[in-house]
Amino acid sequence: MKYVKADMVLPEHLLREVQQYMNGVMMYIPKPEGERKGWGVKSGGRQKLEQRNHEIRELFSQGVTINQLTERFYLSCDTIKKIVYTRAK
């Protein structure tokens, strides 16, 4: 995230308006909703988790036990249950 001084980018009247609500503090301004990407989309983390969860579901449907899956994927028993007993998106 890039730090920018408000007085360098905002018009004077808008800066005064913002200062009525907050003064001398840092403020985060998010991107518009259409530009924002979901968690893990850019880095590929979401896709990796979806692939892992698909593999877990496949193994479970082939008869691999929950205890075996916990050891293989280093996840808790509850996490494995959540993965195998909920529908994939």
PDB file as gemmi writes it, atoms N, CA and C in Angstrom:
CRYST1    1.000    1.000    1.000  90.00  90.00  90.00 P 1                      
ATOM      1  N   MET A   1       0.846  -1.155   0.000  1.00  0.00           N  
ATOM      2  CA  MET A   1       0.000   0.000   0.000  1.00  0.00           C  
ATOM      3  C   MET A   1       0.901   1.230   0.000  1.00  0.00           C  
ATOM      4  N   LYS A   2       0.566   2.175  -0.841  1.00  0.00           N  
ATOM      5  CA  LYS A   2       1.363   3.377  -0.999  1.00  0.00           C  
ATOM      6  C   LYS A   2       0.822   4.490  -0.106  1.00  0.00           C  
ATOM      7  N   TYR A   3       1.710   5.205   0.562  1.00  0.00           N  
ATOM      8  CA  TYR A   3       1.349   6.323   1.428  1.00  0.00           C  
ATOM      9  C   TYR A   3       1.381   7.602   0.604  1.00  0.00           C  
ATOM     10  N   VAL A   4       0.300   8.381   0.641  1.00  0.00           N  
ATOM     11  CA  VAL A   4       0.214   9.638  -0.108  1.00  0.00           C  
ATOM     12  C   VAL A   4      -0.338  10.708   0.829  1.00  0.00           C  
ATOM     13  N   LYS A   5       0.256  11.884   0.797  1.00  0.00           N  
ATOM     14  CA  LYS A   5      -0.243  12.988   1.612  1.00  0.00           C  
ATOM     15  C   LYS A   5      -1.530  13.531   0.999  1.00  0.00           C  
ATOM     16  N   ALA A   6      -2.547  13.678   1.833  1.00  0.00           N  
ATOM     17  CA  ALA A   6      -3.861  14.099   1.349  1.00  0.00           C  
ATOM     18  C   ALA A   6      -3.814  15.478   0.709  1.00  0.00           C  
ATOM     19  N   ASP A   7      -3.018  16.398   1.253  1.00  0.00           N  
ATOM     20  CA  ASP A   7      -2.987  17.750   0.696  1.00  0.00           C  
ATOM     21  C   ASP A   7      -2.329  17.797  -0.685  1.00  0.00           C  
ATOM     22  N   MET A   8      -1.681  16.704  -1.075  1.00  0.00           N  
ATOM     23  CA  MET A   8      -1.055  16.646  -2.395  1.00  0.00           C  
ATOM     24  C   MET A   8      -2.029  16.123  -3.461  1.00  0.00           C  
ATOM     25  N   VAL A   9      -3.094  15.430  -3.055  1.00  0.00           N  
ATOM     26  CA  VAL A   9      -3.994  14.821  -4.037  1.00  0.00           C  
ATOM     27  C   VAL A   9      -5.437  15.308  -3.959  1.00  0.00           C  
ATOM     28  N   LEU A  10      -5.856  15.812  -2.810  1.00  0.00           N  
ATOM     29  CA  LEU A  10      -7.245  16.244  -2.664  1.00  0.00           C  
ATOM     30  C   LEU A  10      -7.379  17.748  -2.893  1.00  0.00           C  
ATOM     31  N   PRO A  11      -8.488  18.159  -3.499  1.00  0.00           N  
ATOM     32  CA  PRO A  11      -8.734  19.601  -3.607  1.00  0.00           C  
ATOM     33  C   PRO A  11      -8.922  20.203  -2.214  1.00  0.00           C  
ATOM     34  N   GLU A  12      -8.621  21.482  -2.094  1.00  0.00           N  
ATOM     35  CA  GLU A  12      -8.648  22.163  -0.791  1.00  0.00           C  
ATOM     36  C   GLU A  12     -10.001  21.998  -0.085  1.00  0.00           C  
ATOM     37  N   HIS A  13     -11.099  22.189  -0.801  1.00  0.00           N  
ATOM     38  CA  HIS A  13     -12.418  22.093  -0.164  1.00  0.00           C  
ATOM     39  C   HIS A  13     -12.697  20.674   0.345  1.00  0.00           C  
ATOM     40  N   LEU A  14     -12.250  19.654  -0.380  1.00  0.00           N  
ATOM     41  CA  LEU A  14     -12.462  18.268   0.050  1.00  0.00           C  
ATOM     42  C   LEU A  14     -11.582  17.937   1.249  1.00  0.00           C  
ATOM     43  N   LEU A  15     -10.354  18.430   1.252  1.00  0.00           N  
ATOM     44  CA  LEU A  15      -9.453  18.222   2.386  1.00  0.00           C  
ATOM     45  C   LEU A  15     -10.051  18.807   3.659  1.00  0.00           C  
ATOM     46  N   ARG A  16     -10.591  20.032   3.581  1.00  0.00           N  
ATOM     47  CA  ARG A  16     -11.225  20.655   4.759  1.00  0.00           C  
ATOM     48  C   ARG A  16     -12.421  19.823   5.231  1.00  0.00           C  
ATOM     49  N   GLU A  17     -13.177  19.287   4.288  1.00  0.00           N  
ATOM     50  CA  GLU A  17     -14.337  18.460   4.643  1.00  0.00           C  
ATOM     51  C   GLU A  17     -13.896  17.193   5.386  1.00  0.00           C  
ATOM     52  N   VAL A  18     -12.857  16.525   4.900  1.00  0.00           N  
ATOM     53  CA  VAL A  18     -12.346  15.320   5.547  1.00  0.00           C  
ATOM     54  C   VAL A  18     -11.804  15.654   6.928  1.00  0.00           C  
ATOM     55  N   GLN A  19     -11.149  16.793   7.069  1.00  0.00           N  
ATOM     56  CA  GLN A  19     -10.570  17.186   8.353  1.00  0.00           C  
ATOM     57  C   GLN A  19     -11.632  17.423   9.423  1.00  0.00           C  
ATOM     58  N   GLN A  20     -12.870  17.655   9.033  1.00  0.00           N  
ATOM     59  CA  GLN A  20     -13.947  17.795  10.021  1.00  0.00           C  
ATOM     60  C   GLN A  20     -14.224  16.462  10.717  1.00  0.00           C  
ATOM     61  N   TYR A  21     -13.945  15.363  10.041  1.00  0.00           N  
ATOM     62  CA  TYR A  21     -14.228  14.042  10.587  1.00  0.00           C  
ATOM     63  C   TYR A  21     -13.004  13.401  11.234  1.00  0.00           C  
ATOM     64  N   MET A  22     -11.847  13.652  10.669  1.00  0.00           N  
ATOM     65  CA  MET A  22     -10.616  13.096  11.224  1.00  0.00           C  
ATOM     66  C   MET A  22      -9.465  14.011  10.833  1.00  0.00           C  
ATOM     67  N   ASN A  23      -8.581  14.223  11.806  1.00  0.00           N  
ATOM     68  CA  ASN A  23      -7.493  15.157  11.576  1.00  0.00           C  
ATOM     69  C   ASN A  23      -6.207  14.597  12.166  1.00  0.00           C  
ATOM     70  N   GLY A  24      -5.152  14.534  11.368  1.00  0.00           N  
ATOM     71  CA  GLY A  24      -3.858  14.094  11.860  1.00  0.00           C  
ATOM     72  C   GLY A  24      -3.717  12.599  12.029  1.00  0.00           C  
ATOM     73  N   VAL A  25      -4.568  11.809  11.397  1.00  0.00           N  
ATOM     74  CA  VAL A  25      -4.470  10.346  11.487  1.00  0.00           C  
ATOM     75  C   VAL A  25      -4.364   9.765  10.080  1.00  0.00           C  
ATOM     76  N   MET A  26      -3.880   8.546  10.015  1.00  0.00           N  
ATOM     77  CA  MET A  26      -3.814   7.873   8.718  1.00  0.00           C  
ATOM     78  C   MET A  26      -5.172   7.261   8.408  1.00  0.00           C  
ATOM     79  N   MET A  27      -5.542   7.293   7.131  1.00  0.00           N  
ATOM     80  CA  MET A  27      -6.835   6.782   6.714  1.00  0.00           C  
ATOM     81  C   MET A  27      -6.634   5.894   5.491  1.00  0.00           C  
ATOM     82  N   TYR A  28      -7.288   4.739   5.491  1.00  0.00           N  
ATOM     83  CA  TYR A  28      -7.238   3.828   4.355  1.00  0.00           C  
ATOM     84  C   TYR A  28      -8.463   4.068   3.485  1.00  0.00           C  
ATOM     85  N   ILE A  29      -8.255   4.236   2.196  1.00  0.00           N  
ATOM     86  CA  ILE A  29      -9.364   4.411   1.260  1.00  0.00           C  
ATOM     87  C   ILE A  29      -9.361   3.194   0.335  1.00  0.00           C  
ATOM     88  N   PRO A  30     -10.367   2.316   0.454  1.00  0.00           N  
ATOM     89  CA  PRO A  30     -10.391   1.091  -0.357  1.00  0.00           C  
ATOM     90  C   PRO A  30     -10.700   1.395  -1.817  1.00  0.00           C  
ATOM     91  N   LYS A  31     -10.343   0.460  -2.677  1.00  0.00           N  
ATOM     92  CA  LYS A  31     -10.669   0.564  -4.090  1.00  0.00           C  
ATOM     93  C   LYS A  31     -12.170   0.383  -4.254  1.00  0.00           C  
ATOM     94  N   PRO A  32     -12.717   0.881  -5.351  1.00  0.00           N  
ATOM     95  CA  PRO A  32     -14.145   0.644  -5.615  1.00  0.00           C  
ATOM     96  C   PRO A  32     -14.434  -0.853  -5.691  1.00  0.00           C  
ATOM     97  N   GLU A  33     -15.655  -1.245  -5.371  1.00  0.00           N  
ATOM     98  CA  GLU A  33     -16.044  -2.654  -5.300  1.00  0.00           C  
ATOM     99  C   GLU A  33     -15.710  -3.426  -6.563  1.00  0.00           C  
ATOM    100  N   GLY A  34     -15.907  -2.852  -7.727  1.00  0.00           N  
ATOM    101  CA  GLY A  34     -15.666  -3.559  -8.975  1.00  0.00           C  
ATOM    102  C   GLY A  34     -14.203  -3.905  -9.199  1.00  0.00           C  
ATOM    103  N   GLU A  35     -13.290  -3.153  -8.607  1.00  0.00           N  
ATOM    104  CA  GLU A  35     -11.868  -3.372  -8.798  1.00  0.00           C  
ATOM    105  C   GLU A  35     -11.276  -4.352  -7.802  1.00  0.00           C  
ATOM    106  N   ARG A  36     -11.989  -4.595  -6.719  1.00  0.00           N  
ATOM    107  CA  ARG A  36     -11.448  -5.422  -5.656  1.00  0.00           C  
ATOM    108  C   ARG A  36     -11.562  -6.903  -5.995  1.00  0.00           C  
ATOM    109  N   LYS A  37     -10.458  -7.610  -5.854  1.00  0.00           N  
ATOM    110  CA  LYS A  37     -10.447  -9.048  -6.098  1.00  0.00           C  
ATOM    111  C   LYS A  37     -10.616  -9.771  -4.771  1.00  0.00           C  
ATOM    112  N   GLY A  38     -11.163 -10.957  -4.827  1.00  0.00           N  
ATOM    113  CA  GLY A  38     -11.377 -11.749  -3.634  1.00  0.00           C  
ATOM    114  C   GLY A  38     -10.076 -12.272  -3.045  1.00  0.00           C  
ATOM    115  N   TRP A  39     -10.176 -12.797  -1.824  1.00  0.00           N  
ATOM    116  CA  TRP A  39      -9.010 -13.326  -1.128  1.00  0.00           C  
ATOM    117  C   TRP A  39      -8.374 -14.446  -1.941  1.00  0.00           C  
ATOM    118  N   GLY A  40      -7.072 -14.381  -2.116  1.00  0.00           N  
ATOM    119  CA  GLY A  40      -6.320 -15.452  -2.742  1.00  0.00           C  
ATOM    120  C   GLY A  40      -6.415 -15.550  -4.257  1.00  0.00           C  
ATOM    121  N   VAL A  41      -7.169 -14.662  -4.881  1.00  0.00           N  
ATOM    122  CA  VAL A  41      -7.331 -14.732  -6.331  1.00  0.00           C  
ATOM    123  C   VAL A  41      -6.030 -14.347  -7.035  1.00  0.00           C  
ATOM    124  N   LYS A  42      -5.443 -13.264  -6.609  1.00  0.00           N  
ATOM    125  CA  LYS A  42      -4.229 -12.761  -7.257  1.00  0.00           C  
ATOM    126  C   LYS A  42      -3.024 -13.682  -7.020  1.00  0.00           C  
ATOM    127  N   SER A  43      -2.880 -14.182  -5.811  1.00  0.00           N  
ATOM    128  CA  SER A  43      -1.715 -15.008  -5.460  1.00  0.00           C  
ATOM    129  C   SER A  43      -1.868 -16.470  -5.875  1.00  0.00           C  
ATOM    130  N   GLY A  44      -3.091 -16.884  -6.147  1.00  0.00           N  
ATOM    131  CA  GLY A  44      -3.335 -18.289  -6.494  1.00  0.00           C  
ATOM    132  C   GLY A  44      -3.626 -19.160  -5.285  1.00  0.00           C  
ATOM    133  N   GLY A  45      -3.651 -18.566  -4.092  1.00  0.00           N  
ATOM    134  CA  GLY A  45      -3.908 -19.327  -2.867  1.00  0.00           C  
ATOM    135  C   GLY A  45      -5.273 -19.973  -2.842  1.00  0.00           C  
ATOM    136  N   ARG A  46      -6.270 -19.273  -3.347  1.00  0.00           N  
ATOM    137  CA  ARG A  46      -7.636 -19.825  -3.364  1.00  0.00           C  
ATOM    138  C   ARG A  46      -7.694 -21.059  -4.256  1.00  0.00           C  
ATOM    139  N   GLN A  47      -7.069 -20.994  -5.412  1.00  0.00           N  
ATOM    140  CA  GLN A  47      -7.085 -22.130  -6.333  1.00  0.00           C  
ATOM    141  C   GLN A  47      -6.373 -23.336  -5.722  1.00  0.00           C  
ATOM    142  N   LYS A  48      -5.274 -23.102  -5.018  1.00  0.00           N  
ATOM    143  CA  LYS A  48      -4.557 -24.207  -4.374  1.00  0.00           C  
ATOM    144  C   LYS A  48      -5.420 -24.882  -3.317  1.00  0.00           C  
ATOM    145  N   LEU A  49      -6.138 -24.067  -2.519  1.00  0.00           N  
ATOM    146  CA  LEU A  49      -7.022 -24.645  -1.497  1.00  0.00           C  
ATOM    147  C   LEU A  49      -8.163 -25.421  -2.132  1.00  0.00           C  
ATOM    148  N   GLU A  50      -8.714 -24.901  -3.217  1.00  0.00           N  
ATOM    149  CA  GLU A  50      -9.802 -25.613  -3.892  1.00  0.00           C  
ATOM    150  C   GLU A  50      -9.310 -26.947  -4.453  1.00  0.00           C  
ATOM    151  N   GLN A  51      -8.098 -26.971  -4.997  1.00  0.00           N  
ATOM    152  CA  GLN A  51      -7.533 -28.216  -5.505  1.00  0.00           C  
ATOM    153  C   GLN A  51      -7.292 -29.211  -4.371  1.00  0.00           C  
ATOM    154  N   ARG A  52      -6.744 -28.717  -3.258  1.00  0.00           N  
ATOM    155  CA  ARG A  52      -6.510 -29.588  -2.100  1.00  0.00           C  
ATOM    156  C   ARG A  52      -7.823 -30.166  -1.591  1.00  0.00           C  
ATOM    157  N   ASN A  53      -8.835 -29.315  -1.451  1.00  0.00           N  
ATOM    158  CA  ASN A  53     -10.125 -29.776  -0.937  1.00  0.00           C  
ATOM    159  C   ASN A  53     -10.781 -30.770  -1.886  1.00  0.00           C  
ATOM    160  N   HIS A  54     -10.621 -30.554  -3.180  1.00  0.00           N  
ATOM    161  CA  HIS A  54     -11.153 -31.506  -4.169  1.00  0.00           C  
ATOM    162  C   HIS A  54     -10.456 -32.859  -4.003  1.00  0.00           C  
ATOM    163  N   GLU A  55      -9.147 -32.823  -3.827  1.00  0.00           N  
ATOM    164  CA  GLU A  55      -8.395 -34.069  -3.632  1.00  0.00           C  
ATOM    165  C   GLU A  55      -8.848 -34.779  -2.360  1.00  0.00           C  
ATOM    166  N   ILE A  56      -9.085 -34.026  -1.297  1.00  0.00           N  
ATOM    167  CA  ILE A  56      -9.550 -34.613  -0.032  1.00  0.00           C  
ATOM    168  C   ILE A  56     -10.907 -35.281  -0.243  1.00  0.00           C  
ATOM    169  N   ARG A  57     -11.829 -34.600  -0.939  1.00  0.00           N  
ATOM    170  CA  ARG A  57     -13.152 -35.180  -1.195  1.00  0.00           C  
ATOM    171  C   ARG A  57     -13.052 -36.458  -2.032  1.00  0.00           C  
ATOM    172  N   GLU A  58     -12.188 -36.426  -3.045  1.00  0.00           N  
ATOM    173  CA  GLU A  58     -12.009 -37.605  -3.899  1.00  0.00           C  
ATOM    174  C   GLU A  58     -11.491 -38.792  -3.090  1.00  0.00           C  
ATOM    175  N   LEU A  59     -10.468 -38.555  -2.283  1.00  0.00           N  
ATOM    176  CA  LEU A  59      -9.899 -39.634  -1.474  1.00  0.00           C  
ATOM    177  C   LEU A  59     -10.927 -40.183  -0.489  1.00  0.00           C  
ATOM    178  N   PHE A  60     -11.711 -39.288   0.116  1.00  0.00           N  
ATOM    179  CA  PHE A  60     -12.736 -39.709   1.060  1.00  0.00           C  
ATOM    180  C   PHE A  60     -13.784 -40.570   0.359  1.00  0.00           C  
ATOM    181  N   SER A  61     -14.159 -40.179  -0.860  1.00  0.00           N  
ATOM    182  CA  SER A  61     -15.166 -40.962  -1.599  1.00  0.00           C  
ATOM    183  C   SER A  61     -14.616 -42.324  -2.024  1.00  0.00           C  
ATOM    184  N   GLN A  62     -13.290 -42.432  -2.077  1.00  0.00           N  
ATOM    185  CA  GLN A  62     -12.660 -43.710  -2.437  1.00  0.00           C  
ATOM    186  C   GLN A  62     -12.423 -44.599  -1.212  1.00  0.00           C  
ATOM    187  N   GLY A  63     -12.811 -44.108  -0.022  1.00  0.00           N  
ATOM    188  CA  GLY A  63     -12.722 -44.937   1.160  1.00  0.00           C  
ATOM    189  C   GLY A  63     -11.613 -44.594   2.138  1.00  0.00           C  
ATOM    190  N   VAL A  64     -10.857 -43.557   1.862  1.00  0.00           N  
ATOM    191  CA  VAL A  64      -9.808 -43.144   2.801  1.00  0.00           C  
ATOM    192  C   VAL A  64     -10.493 -42.559   4.033  1.00  0.00           C  
ATOM    193  N   THR A  65     -10.061 -42.954   5.223  1.00  0.00           N  
ATOM    194  CA  THR A  65     -10.708 -42.508   6.458  1.00  0.00           C  
ATOM    195  C   THR A  65     -10.314 -41.071   6.803  1.00  0.00           C  
ATOM    196  N   ILE A  66     -11.115 -40.468   7.655  1.00  0.00           N  
ATOM    197  CA  ILE A  66     -10.836 -39.098   8.102  1.00  0.00           C  
ATOM    198  C   ILE A  66      -9.510 -39.042   8.845  1.00  0.00           C  
ATOM    199  N   ASN A  67      -9.235 -40.046   9.680  1.00  0.00           N  
ATOM    200  CA  ASN A  67      -7.953 -40.066  10.397  1.00  0.00           C  
ATOM    201  C   ASN A  67      -6.767 -40.140   9.440  1.00  0.00           C  
ATOM    202  N   GLN A  68      -6.898 -40.917   8.392  1.00  0.00           N  
ATOM    203  CA  GLN A  68      -5.823 -41.006   7.400  1.00  0.00           C  
ATOM    204  C   GLN A  68      -5.642 -39.667   6.675  1.00  0.00           C  
ATOM    205  N   LEU A  69      -6.753 -38.990   6.391  1.00  0.00           N  
ATOM    206  CA  LEU A  69      -6.676 -37.688   5.723  1.00  0.00           C  
ATOM    207  C   LEU A  69      -6.038 -36.625   6.619  1.00  0.00           C  
ATOM    208  N   THR A  70      -6.327 -36.689   7.923  1.00  0.00           N  
ATOM    209  CA  THR A  70      -5.717 -35.713   8.842  1.00  0.00           C  
ATOM    210  C   THR A  70      -4.203 -35.876   8.864  1.00  0.00           C  
ATOM    211  N   GLU A  71      -3.740 -37.101   8.834  1.00  0.00           N  
ATOM    212  CA  GLU A  71      -2.291 -37.348   8.834  1.00  0.00           C  
ATOM    213  C   GLU A  71      -1.651 -36.961   7.506  1.00  0.00           C  
ATOM    214  N   ARG A  72      -2.355 -37.225   6.434  1.00  0.00           N  
ATOM    215  CA  ARG A  72      -1.792 -36.950   5.101  1.00  0.00           C  
ATOM    216  C   ARG A  72      -1.716 -35.453   4.806  1.00  0.00           C  
ATOM    217  N   PHE A  73      -2.752 -34.687   5.211  1.00  0.00           N  
ATOM    218  CA  PHE A  73      -2.821 -33.267   4.868  1.00  0.00           C  
ATOM    219  C   PHE A  73      -2.481 -32.338   6.032  1.00  0.00           C  
ATOM    220  N   TYR A  74      -2.149 -32.904   7.190  1.00  0.00           N  
ATOM    221  CA  TYR A  74      -1.782 -32.114   8.381  1.00  0.00           C  
ATOM    222  C   TYR A  74      -2.877 -31.115   8.766  1.00  0.00           C  
ATOM    223  N   LEU A  75      -4.112 -31.584   8.729  1.00  0.00           N  
ATOM    224  CA  LEU A  75      -5.257 -30.777   9.124  1.00  0.00           C  
ATOM    225  C   LEU A  75      -5.956 -31.450  10.289  1.00  0.00           C  
ATOM    226  N   SER A  76      -6.722 -30.683  11.046  1.00  0.00           N  
ATOM    227  CA  SER A  76      -7.458 -31.263  12.167  1.00  0.00           C  
ATOM    228  C   SER A  76      -8.617 -32.110  11.653  1.00  0.00           C  
ATOM    229  N   CYS A  77      -9.094 -32.954  12.522  1.00  0.00           N  
ATOM    230  CA  CYS A  77     -10.221 -33.823  12.193  1.00  0.00           C  
ATOM    231  C   CYS A  77     -11.452 -32.980  11.843  1.00  0.00           C  
ATOM    232  N   ASP A  78     -11.690 -31.928  12.611  1.00  0.00           N  
ATOM    233  CA  ASP A  78     -12.837 -31.055  12.346  1.00  0.00           C  
ATOM    234  C   ASP A  78     -12.733 -30.383  10.980  1.00  0.00           C  
ATOM    235  N   THR A  79     -11.539 -29.957  10.605  1.00  0.00           N  
ATOM    236  CA  THR A  79     -11.351 -29.315   9.301  1.00  0.00           C  
ATOM    237  C   THR A  79     -11.618 -30.293   8.171  1.00  0.00           C  
ATOM    238  N   ILE A  80     -11.129 -31.511   8.297  1.00  0.00           N  
ATOM    239  CA  ILE A  80     -11.378 -32.534   7.277  1.00  0.00           C  
ATOM    240  C   ILE A  80     -12.882 -32.806   7.161  1.00  0.00           C  
ATOM    241  N   LYS A  81     -13.559 -32.892   8.297  1.00  0.00           N  
ATOM    242  CA  LYS A  81     -15.005 -33.133   8.275  1.00  0.00           C  
ATOM    243  C   LYS A  81     -15.742 -32.000   7.561  1.00  0.00           C  
ATOM    244  N   LYS A  82     -15.337 -30.764   7.828  1.00  0.00           N  
ATOM    245  CA  LYS A  82     -15.966 -29.627   7.152  1.00  0.00           C  
ATOM    246  C   LYS A  82     -15.785 -29.724   5.644  1.00  0.00           C  
ATOM    247  N   ILE A  83     -14.612 -30.156   5.209  1.00  0.00           N  
ATOM    248  CA  ILE A  83     -14.326 -30.252   3.783  1.00  0.00           C  
ATOM    249  C   ILE A  83     -15.151 -31.365   3.139  1.00  0.00           C  
ATOM    250  N   VAL A  84     -15.163 -32.540   3.757  1.00  0.00           N  
ATOM    251  CA  VAL A  84     -15.825 -33.687   3.106  1.00  0.00           C  
ATOM    252  C   VAL A  84     -17.338 -33.660   3.241  1.00  0.00           C  
ATOM    253  N   TYR A  85     -17.859 -33.010   4.265  1.00  0.00           N  
ATOM    254  CA  TYR A  85     -19.317 -33.019   4.467  1.00  0.00           C  
ATOM    255  C   TYR A  85     -20.024 -31.776   3.940  1.00  0.00           C  
ATOM    256  N   THR A  86     -19.289 -30.835   3.337  1.00  0.00           N  
ATOM    257  CA  THR A  86     -19.942 -29.678   2.701  1.00  0.00           C  
ATOM    258  C   THR A  86     -19.777 -29.802   1.196  1.00  0.00           C  
ATOM    259  N   ARG A  87     -20.703 -29.238   0.481  1.00  0.00           N  
ATOM    260  CA  ARG A  87     -20.680 -29.322  -0.977  1.00  0.00           C  
ATOM    261  C   ARG A  87     -19.611 -28.400  -1.542  1.00  0.00           C  
ATOM    262  N   ALA A  88     -18.976 -28.851  -2.600  1.00  0.00           N  
ATOM    263  CA  ALA A  88     -17.986 -28.020  -3.286  1.00  0.00           C  
ATOM    264  C   ALA A  88     -18.731 -26.949  -4.085  1.00  0.00           C  
ATOM    265  N   LYS A  89     -18.133 -25.782  -4.206  1.00  0.00           N  
ATOM    266  CA  LYS A  89     -18.770 -24.685  -4.964  1.00  0.00           C  
ATOM    267  C   LYS A  89     -18.588 -24.877  -6.444  1.00  0.00           C  
TER     268      LYS A  89                                                      
END                                                                             
